[in-house]
Amino acid sequence: MNDTEAIQRIKEFGLHHAIQDLPHSSRTVEAFEIAIQALQEKAARENPRPLTLEQLKERIGKPVWITDRHGKGGIWAIVVSQEEHQLVKSAYGTVRYFSDYGLHWLAYDHEPKEAANV
């Protein structure tokens, strides 16, 4: 069973179980929601998807993992500006621009699992 299947089964079971256990249903639903969130976060770390440009603009002051457009290489950087000309800077002086996003580089919330093992 993969994470997506586990999430679906928890959702299906959780609703049924909450109805059966009405006096405690809010605690049951909360427990299932926590389990679903943990599985979704695990899946996002293991199979990260590039952030959208809109998501990047919302991350001022936060770190992002930047790579080339193929997801190769990588370095942590900080989103420093929403302006068109400058987006992120790394401790090494690497700068990336909004106008090049998706064409020459990508950004992620988490370092891809493969990169962490290199």
ZAFI-497802 format. One record per residue (C-alpha): chain; x, y, z. Coordinates in Angstrom, 2 decimals, m for minus. Example, Ala and Ser with C-alpha at 12.3 -4.5 7.8 and 13.67 -1.06 7.14 Angstrom:
! residues 2
marvex X Y Z
A 12.30 m4.50 7.80
A 13.67 m1.06 7.14
//
This chain:
! residues 118
marvex X Y Z
A 0.00 0.00 0.00
A 1.36 3.42 m0.89
A 0.76 6.71 0.94
A m2.09 7.77 m1.36
A m3.93 4.49 m0.80
A m3.37 4.76 2.96
A m4.78 8.29 3.00
A m7.86 7.16 1.06
A m8.47 4.20 3.40
A m8.09 6.38 6.48
A m10.60 8.87 5.05
A m13.10 6.13 4.27
A m12.64 4.31 7.57
A m12.55 7.52 9.59
A m15.95 8.72 8.38
A m17.54 5.33 9.00
A m15.89 5.00 12.42
A m16.83 8.54 13.48
A m20.50 7.85 12.69
A m20.36 4.62 14.73
A m18.66 6.38 17.65
A m20.74 9.57 17.89
A m19.97 10.45 21.54
A m16.26 10.53 20.65
A m16.52 11.39 16.97
A m14.67 14.73 17.14
A m11.63 13.06 18.73
A m11.78 10.22 16.22
A m11.96 12.60 13.27
A m9.12 14.70 14.71
A m6.91 11.60 15.07
A m7.57 10.58 11.48
A m6.91 14.13 10.22
A m3.53 14.12 12.01
A m2.63 10.77 10.45
A m3.64 11.99 6.98
A m1.60 15.19 7.39
A 1.47 13.21 8.47
A 1.20 10.91 5.44
A 0.72 13.88 3.08
A 3.79 15.65 4.52
A 5.84 12.46 4.19
A 4.78 12.08 0.55
A 5.65 15.74 m0.14
A 9.16 15.27 1.32
A 9.81 12.04 m0.57
A 8.32 13.15 m3.91
A 8.54 16.93 m3.91
A 6.90 18.95 m6.63
A 8.31 22.28 m7.71
A 6.67 25.29 m6.13
A 4.59 27.52 m8.36
A 5.76 31.08 m8.90
A 2.82 32.26 m6.77
A 3.91 29.95 m3.93
A 7.45 31.32 m4.15
A 6.22 34.89 m3.86
A 4.50 33.95 m0.60
A 7.73 32.60 0.94
A 9.69 35.79 1.67
A 12.25 35.10 4.38
A 11.84 31.33 4.07
A 14.26 28.74 2.68
A 13.76 26.90 m0.60
A 15.80 24.15 m2.26
A 16.78 25.36 m5.74
A 17.90 23.18 m8.64
A 18.38 23.42 m12.38
A 15.23 22.98 m14.50
A 15.71 19.20 m14.55
A 15.86 18.96 m10.75
A 19.60 18.26 m10.79
A 22.11 19.73 m8.39
A 20.75 21.86 m5.63
A 21.40 24.35 m2.88
A 19.40 25.95 m0.08
A 18.52 29.61 m0.60
A 16.27 32.23 0.98
A 13.42 34.01 m0.81
A 14.35 37.68 m0.38
A 12.07 39.64 m2.68
A 8.77 39.57 m4.55
A 10.13 41.96 m7.14
A 10.40 40.82 m10.73
A 14.20 40.97 m10.80
A 15.34 39.08 m7.73
A 13.92 36.07 m5.95
A 16.38 34.03 m3.93
A 19.94 34.20 m2.66
A 22.11 31.48 m1.23
A 24.89 31.76 1.30
A 27.28 31.31 m1.64
A 25.97 34.36 m3.46
A 23.83 32.44 m5.94
A 20.94 34.59 m7.17
A 17.89 33.41 m9.10
A 15.31 35.56 m10.88
A 11.55 35.26 m11.31
A 11.85 35.76 m15.04
A 13.96 32.59 m15.34
A 11.80 30.42 m13.09
A 10.81 27.18 m14.78
A 13.08 27.92 m17.73
A 16.43 27.59 m15.97
A 15.69 26.66 m12.37
A 13.08 25.23 m9.97
A 12.42 25.59 m6.24
A 11.08 23.11 m3.69
A 9.90 23.21 m0.07
A 12.07 20.22 0.78
A 15.35 18.86 m0.46
A 14.48 15.85 m2.66
A 15.14 12.51 m0.99
A 17.66 11.52 m3.71
A 19.67 14.71 m3.18
A 19.80 14.17 0.58
A 21.37 10.74 0.05
A 24.13 11.95 m2.28
//
